[in-house]
Amino acid sequence: MPLKKTIIVDENTKVLVWKITESLQELQSIYLTETSQQRVHSMRSEMHQKGFVSVRHLLKEFGYTDADLFYTEDGKPHLKDGKHISITHSFNYSAVIISHQCVGIDIEKNRDKILRIAHKFVDKENSYLKEENKIEQLTVLWGAKESLYKIHPDGGLLFSQHLPIDAFTLHDDKTTGWILKGDLKENYHIHFLSIEDFTLVYALPKAAK
């Protein structure tokens, strides 16, 4: 069982990270609803299929089944018992965070591609970015903004304008992120860490740790 990492944030919030080493056939030994089976079969990429099914293995680690998960029209996942969940997968990693509060999570592979698209999601953050380890810094920023967006996916949020991230260094492991749009003004703890050549980021309300 390739459960790569467990992070206990507090008594009500936990993060689980899965490293996908199994074949698709091995992963599909787990229970999937008919809807999920159809969704897997419709995916053209085996990588995406593995990511989708591995998330169901993480749900099992939390004590849930695929049937406990549902999605609203905005694409946001929910659990039937009312707890908050956020899901992410990238290449051979997947991760899930579950909490009694609104949370968001993202995992990304550190790639130089992010340098070419930075102008699409970076604004005021340019003031503190350094040339050294810039790919890793940008990956933290993207993950932070993606995590915040997952908390309010239907808010018409623009990554560069509405989701500013306070200054940080890679040694900090945490910073503060904001959702600022119209009357909406919320701030969140942003936690980040490296796992091999990936960056894991998750957002928690300021009332949490």
DOFI-965883 format. One record per residue (C-alpha): residue in one letter; x, y, z. Coordinates in pm, 1 decimal. Example, Ala and Ser with C-alpha at 12.3 -4.5 7.8 and 13.67 -1.06 7.14 Angstrom:
% DOFI-965883
("A",(1230.0,-450.0,780.0)),
("S",(1367.0,-106.0,714.0)),
This chain:
% DOFI-965883
("M",(0.0,0.0,0.0)),
("P",(185.5,313.0,-118.2)),
("L",(48.5,561.6,132.6)),
("K",(335.8,808.7,105.3)),
("K",(259.8,1058.8,379.1)),
("T",(12.4,1133.3,657.2)),
("I",(-19.4,1484.0,799.8)),
("I",(-228.2,1532.2,1113.5)),
("V",(-311.6,1902.5,1111.8)),
("D",(-538.5,1885.7,1416.9)),
("E",(-794.3,1647.8,1565.7)),
("N",(-1041.5,1731.6,1287.5)),
("T",(-813.4,1776.8,985.9)),
("K",(-590.6,1523.5,811.6)),
("V",(-398.8,1503.1,482.9)),
("L",(-312.9,1174.9,311.4)),
("V",(-75.4,1146.8,15.2)),
("W",(-61.8,842.2,-214.8)),
("K",(226.2,752.9,-444.8)),
("I",(85.0,564.3,-741.4)),
("T",(301.8,262.6,-816.6)),
("E",(27.9,11.1,-902.1)),
("S",(-106.0,-83.6,-1240.9)),
("L",(-451.9,41.4,-1331.6)),
("Q",(-582.0,-313.1,-1294.8)),
("E",(-446.6,-335.1,-940.0)),
("L",(-597.8,1.1,-848.0)),
("Q",(-937.9,-95.2,-985.4)),
("S",(-974.0,-369.6,-725.6)),
("I",(-1144.5,-108.2,-507.0)),
("Y",(-1520.1,-40.0,-504.0)),
("L",(-1636.4,220.1,-756.9)),
("T",(-1990.8,336.7,-812.8)),
("E",(-2136.9,287.5,-1158.6)),
("T",(-2099.1,660.1,-1224.4)),
("S",(-1731.8,649.0,-1131.1)),
("Q",(-1673.3,340.2,-1345.6)),
("Q",(-1823.2,521.2,-1644.0)),
("R",(-1609.6,824.7,-1573.0)),
("V",(-1290.5,617.1,-1559.3)),
("H",(-1374.4,445.5,-1886.6)),
("S",(-1432.9,782.6,-2052.7)),
("M",(-1083.5,905.9,-1965.3)),
("R",(-833.0,875.7,-2249.8)),
("S",(-525.5,904.7,-2030.2)),
("E",(-425.9,611.6,-1809.5)),
("M",(-247.6,860.2,-1585.1)),
("H",(-577.0,1037.8,-1518.8)),
("Q",(-751.4,706.2,-1464.4)),
("K",(-492.8,607.0,-1206.0)),
("G",(-518.1,943.7,-1033.0)),
("F",(-897.4,918.8,-1014.0)),
("V",(-899.3,564.1,-876.3)),
("S",(-611.1,624.6,-633.7)),
("V",(-819.4,897.8,-471.0)),
("R",(-1077.7,627.1,-389.8)),
("H",(-802.9,432.6,-212.9)),
("L",(-730.3,742.3,-6.4)),
("L",(-1100.1,770.3,75.5)),
("K",(-1084.9,413.4,203.8)),
("E",(-792.1,510.8,428.1)),
("F",(-1016.4,779.0,575.4)),
("G",(-1294.6,524.4,630.4)),
("Y",(-1511.3,627.6,333.8)),
("T",(-1616.8,460.8,10.3)),
("D",(-1666.3,606.7,-334.8)),
("A",(-2040.9,617.2,-262.5)),
("D",(-1979.7,868.7,19.4)),
("L",(-1844.3,1123.5,-229.4)),
("F",(-2048.7,1346.8,-456.8)),
("Y",(-1990.3,1657.7,-667.0)),
("T",(-2195.5,1974.8,-701.3)),
("E",(-2247.5,2158.4,-1030.5)),
("D",(-1941.7,2377.9,-969.7)),
("G",(-1724.8,2065.1,-966.6)),
("K",(-1655.9,2078.1,-594.3)),
("P",(-1639.3,1742.6,-411.5)),
("H",(-1843.8,1684.1,-95.9)),
("L",(-1890.4,1407.8,157.9)),
("K",(-2236.4,1290.1,254.7)),
("D",(-2161.1,1323.3,626.1)),
("G",(-2102.3,1698.4,583.8)),
("K",(-1726.3,1704.4,635.1)),
("H",(-1521.3,1912.1,392.8)),
("I",(-1295.6,1743.4,139.9)),
("S",(-1050.7,1857.6,-125.1)),
("I",(-881.8,1633.0,-381.1)),
("T",(-577.0,1659.0,-606.5)),
("H",(-363.6,1438.3,-827.6)),
("S",(-66.2,1499.2,-1054.1)),
("F",(135.5,1237.2,-1243.2)),
("N",(206.3,958.6,-991.3)),
("Y",(81.9,1138.2,-680.5)),
("S",(-261.0,1199.9,-535.4)),
("A",(-367.9,1364.6,-210.9)),
("V",(-683.4,1426.7,-9.8)),
("I",(-755.5,1658.6,281.4)),
("I",(-1064.9,1614.2,499.9)),
("S",(-1170.0,1855.8,772.0)),
("H",(-1465.0,1999.4,959.8)),
("Q",(-1374.7,2335.3,799.1)),
("C",(-1347.9,2453.2,438.9)),
("V",(-1010.6,2342.7,300.1)),
("G",(-828.6,2317.1,-31.7)),
("I",(-532.2,2112.2,-152.9)),
("D",(-308.5,2086.2,-459.0)),
("I",(-5.3,1881.6,-558.9)),
("E",(208.3,1973.1,-859.4)),
("K",(525.6,1845.4,-1019.4)),
("N",(802.9,2105.6,-1021.2)),
("R",(851.6,2180.1,-1394.0)),
("D",(1007.3,2464.9,-1587.7)),
("K",(680.3,2498.1,-1781.5)),
("I",(553.3,2711.4,-1494.9)),
("L",(800.8,2987.5,-1586.3)),
("R",(617.7,3037.1,-1917.4)),
("I",(273.9,3072.2,-1763.6)),
("A",(367.5,3266.9,-1448.4)),
("H",(228.9,3593.3,-1593.4)),
("K",(-117.9,3439.0,-1589.4)),
("F",(-135.5,3389.7,-1212.6)),
("V",(135.4,3610.3,-1055.1)),
("D",(86.5,3980.3,-982.0)),
("K",(204.0,4145.6,-659.4)),
("E",(399.5,3831.7,-572.1)),
("N",(666.1,3933.8,-822.4)),
("S",(793.7,4175.1,-558.1)),
("Y",(937.9,3894.5,-344.7)),
("L",(1017.4,3614.8,-590.7)),
("K",(1385.9,3529.9,-623.3)),
("E",(1566.1,3388.7,-925.9)),
("E",(1710.2,3108.3,-717.2)),
("N",(1462.7,2817.9,-694.5)),
("K",(1207.6,3020.1,-888.5)),
("I",(1034.9,2711.2,-1026.8)),
("E",(970.7,2583.0,-675.3)),
("Q",(848.9,2925.5,-556.5)),
("L",(610.4,2955.2,-850.1)),
("T",(482.7,2603.3,-788.7)),
("V",(401.6,2699.3,-429.6)),
("L",(216.4,3005.2,-556.5)),
("W",(18.5,2807.3,-810.5)),
("G",(-67.1,2540.6,-553.5)),
("A",(-171.7,2802.8,-298.7)),
("K",(-400.4,2979.7,-544.6)),
("E",(-541.2,2653.1,-674.0)),
("S",(-614.8,2545.8,-316.0)),
("L",(-795.0,2873.8,-246.1)),
("Y",(-988.9,2849.9,-571.3)),
("K",(-1109.8,2502.1,-473.0)),
("I",(-1262.8,2654.2,-160.4)),
("H",(-1473.4,2896.9,-369.9)),
("P",(-1481.3,2743.0,-720.6)),
("D",(-1797.1,2927.9,-823.7)),
("G",(-1675.3,3273.4,-728.8)),
("G",(-1546.6,3392.7,-1067.3)),
("L",(-1201.7,3426.1,-914.6)),
("L",(-898.6,3534.6,-1117.5)),
("F",(-574.5,3384.4,-989.2)),
("S",(-366.3,3696.6,-1047.7)),
("Q",(-612.5,3951.5,-908.9)),
("H",(-830.6,3789.7,-644.4)),
("L",(-597.8,3538.3,-475.6)),
("P",(-290.1,3725.1,-346.8)),
("I",(-32.7,3531.0,-146.1)),
("D",(179.6,3700.1,121.4)),
("A",(559.0,3690.9,98.6)),
("F",(733.8,3365.8,186.7)),
("T",(1058.6,3177.8,137.4)),
("L",(1086.5,2807.4,69.3)),
("H",(1227.1,2762.0,420.1)),
("D",(912.8,2902.3,579.8)),
("D",(682.1,2609.0,496.4)),
("K",(382.7,2838.7,539.5)),
("T",(238.0,3176.8,450.6)),
("T",(-98.3,3351.4,425.3)),
("G",(-330.2,3349.7,126.3)),
("W",(-629.8,3570.8,56.4)),
("I",(-956.4,3555.4,-131.7)),
("L",(-1042.0,3915.7,-218.7)),
("K",(-1330.9,3984.2,-454.7)),
("G",(-1606.8,4235.7,-401.8)),
("D",(-1742.2,4187.2,-49.9)),
("L",(-1555.4,3860.1,-12.7)),
("K",(-1247.9,3901.7,207.1)),
("E",(-1106.0,3585.2,364.5)),
("N",(-757.7,3484.4,468.5)),
("Y",(-613.9,3136.3,506.0)),
("H",(-310.3,2956.4,638.6)),
("I",(-112.7,2821.2,343.9)),
("H",(111.6,2523.3,421.3)),
("F",(354.1,2378.0,168.8)),
("L",(617.0,2105.2,153.1)),
("S",(827.1,1914.8,-98.2)),
("I",(771.1,1546.4,-166.9)),
("E",(1041.9,1421.9,-401.0)),
("D",(1012.4,1653.2,-704.5)),
("F",(654.7,1757.6,-624.1)),
("T",(511.6,2043.1,-417.0)),
("L",(213.0,1982.4,-189.5)),
("V",(11.6,2285.5,-77.9)),
("Y",(-300.6,2306.0,135.7)),
("A",(-512.6,2594.5,263.4)),
("L",(-682.6,2612.0,603.2)),
("P",(-906.2,2881.0,755.5)),
("K",(-720.1,3115.7,988.8)),
("A",(-913.7,2971.3,1280.5)),
("A",(-732.4,2641.5,1217.2)),
("K",(-360.7,2580.2,1265.4)),
